[in-house]
Amino acid sequence: MEKDELLIRELSELIGVELAYSDDKTCDLAVDGRIVVLRYRPEDEDWLYFGVVSEPEPEADQPREVLVKALELNLFGSETLGMHLGLFGSALVLSGSVPIEGLTAENFAERLLFLSRHIGKLAEKLEVESGSADMLPSEDVPSPWGAGFMQV
């Protein structure tokens, strides 16, 4: 079994949810009520993980003031805590990456919770409604880690 597959299996056991890991080495799950995408990059031997901070209505673009504020928050990584704000299609996403070497399921779970919580903080700073379509109702989120993980 490859390192990435083993980590997904260990993460599944840790959070108590069977994660579907696709052939393109991606996995989607809800972390603290937010959808987070995990993508293993074999060429870099690292995990990319990201979630949506702001997504405009279909067929719309991000408002200019949101993009300007996002650039300000992204400058030097101080407000993004070393992670990156960027556009993925028309969605504003927060992303991070971590080398697979030495990464444990516990550490990965902590990083995913940190990402999810920081998405909420950045959404507030961008004055984006945090109750967007990317949030799941809290009663639907199991809490094996107190904050909740689930397969989506």
C-alpha positions as CSV (number, residue, x, y, z in Angstrom):
1,M,0.0,0.0,0.0
2,E,1.3,3.5,-1.0
3,K,2.0,6.1,1.7
4,D,-0.9,8.3,0.6
5,E,-3.4,5.4,0.7
6,L,-2.2,4.4,4.1
7,L,-2.6,7.9,5.4
8,I,-6.2,8.0,4.1
9,R,-7.0,4.7,5.7
10,E,-5.5,5.9,9.0
11,L,-7.4,9.2,8.8
12,S,-10.6,7.2,8.1
13,E,-10.0,5.1,11.2
14,L,-9.2,8.1,13.3
15,I,-12.4,10.1,12.4
16,G,-14.6,7.1,12.2
17,V,-15.8,7.7,8.6
18,E,-14.9,5.6,5.6
19,L,-13.2,8.1,3.1
20,A,-13.6,7.5,-0.6
21,Y,-10.1,8.0,-2.2
22,S,-10.4,8.4,-5.9
23,D,-8.1,7.2,-8.6
24,D,-7.0,10.8,-9.2
25,K,-5.8,10.8,-5.6
26,T,-8.4,13.2,-4.2
27,C,-10.9,13.0,-1.4
28,D,-13.7,15.3,-0.3
29,L,-14.9,15.5,3.3
30,A,-16.7,17.8,5.6
31,V,-14.5,19.2,8.4
32,D,-16.3,21.2,11.0
33,G,-19.2,21.6,8.6
34,R,-17.1,22.9,5.7
35,I,-16.2,20.9,2.5
36,V,-12.5,20.3,2.3
37,V,-10.7,18.8,-0.7
38,L,-7.6,16.7,-0.2
39,R,-5.3,16.0,-3.2
40,Y,-2.2,14.0,-3.0
41,R,0.5,15.2,-5.4
42,P,2.9,12.3,-6.0
43,E,5.4,14.5,-8.0
44,D,5.8,16.7,-4.9
45,E,5.2,14.0,-2.3
46,D,2.8,16.3,-0.5
47,W,-0.9,16.8,0.2
48,L,-2.7,19.9,-1.0
49,Y,-5.9,20.7,1.0
50,F,-8.3,23.5,0.4
51,G,-11.8,24.8,1.1
52,V,-14.1,27.5,-0.2
53,V,-14.1,30.9,1.6
54,S,-16.4,32.6,-0.8
55,E,-18.4,31.5,-3.9
56,P,-20.5,33.9,-5.9
57,E,-23.9,33.1,-7.4
58,P,-23.7,30.9,-10.5
59,E,-22.6,32.8,-13.6
60,A,-21.3,35.7,-11.4
61,D,-17.8,36.8,-10.5
62,Q,-16.3,37.6,-7.1
63,P,-17.1,41.3,-6.3
64,R,-14.1,43.5,-6.8
65,E,-14.1,44.6,-3.2
66,V,-13.8,40.9,-2.0
67,L,-10.9,40.3,-4.3
68,V,-9.1,43.4,-3.2
69,K,-9.6,42.5,0.5
70,A,-8.5,38.9,-0.3
71,L,-5.2,40.3,-1.8
72,E,-4.6,42.4,1.3
73,L,-5.2,39.4,3.6
74,N,-2.9,37.3,1.5
75,L,0.0,39.7,1.5
76,F,3.0,38.1,3.3
77,G,0.7,35.3,4.6
78,S,0.2,37.0,8.0
79,E,-3.6,36.9,7.8
80,T,-3.7,33.6,6.1
81,L,-1.3,32.1,8.6
82,G,1.0,30.8,5.9
83,M,-1.8,29.4,3.7
84,H,-2.8,30.8,0.4
85,L,-6.0,32.6,-0.8
86,G,-6.6,32.2,-4.5
87,L,-9.3,31.8,-7.1
88,F,-10.4,28.3,-8.2
89,G,-12.8,29.1,-11.0
90,S,-14.9,31.9,-9.5
91,A,-14.6,30.5,-5.9
92,L,-12.2,32.1,-3.5
93,V,-10.3,29.2,-1.7
94,L,-7.9,28.9,1.1
95,S,-5.3,26.2,0.6
96,G,-2.3,24.7,2.3
97,S,0.1,21.9,1.7
98,V,2.1,19.5,3.8
99,P,4.8,17.0,2.9
100,I,3.7,13.4,3.4
101,E,7.0,12.4,5.0
102,G,6.4,12.0,8.7
103,L,2.8,13.1,8.5
104,T,0.5,11.3,10.9
105,A,-3.3,11.0,10.6
106,E,-3.6,13.0,13.9
107,N,-1.5,15.8,12.6
108,F,-3.3,15.9,9.3
109,A,-6.7,16.0,11.0
110,E,-5.5,18.9,13.1
111,R,-4.4,20.7,10.0
112,L,-7.8,20.1,8.4
113,L,-9.6,21.5,11.4
114,F,-7.3,24.5,11.5
115,L,-8.0,25.2,7.8
116,S,-11.8,24.9,8.2
117,R,-11.8,27.2,11.2
118,H,-9.6,29.7,9.5
119,I,-11.9,29.7,6.4
120,G,-14.7,30.9,8.7
121,K,-12.5,33.7,10.1
122,L,-11.4,34.8,6.7
123,A,-15.0,34.7,5.5
124,E,-16.0,37.1,8.3
125,K,-13.1,39.4,7.4
126,L,-14.2,39.4,3.8
127,E,-17.7,40.1,5.1
128,V,-18.9,36.9,3.3
129,E,-21.9,35.2,4.9
130,S,-20.5,32.3,6.8
131,G,-23.8,30.3,6.4
132,S,-23.2,29.8,2.7
133,A,-24.0,26.7,0.7
134,D,-20.6,25.2,1.6
135,M,-21.7,24.9,5.3
136,L,-23.5,21.8,6.5
137,P,-26.0,22.0,9.3
138,S,-24.2,21.4,12.6
139,E,-26.6,18.6,13.6
140,D,-25.5,16.6,10.5
141,V,-21.8,16.7,11.6
142,P,-20.6,13.8,13.8
143,S,-18.1,14.8,16.4
144,P,-15.4,12.1,16.9
145,W,-12.9,15.0,17.3
146,G,-15.3,17.4,18.9
147,A,-15.5,19.4,15.7
148,G,-16.6,16.8,13.2
149,F,-15.6,15.0,10.1
150,M,-17.8,13.3,7.6
151,Q,-17.5,11.9,4.1
152,V,-19.3,13.9,1.4
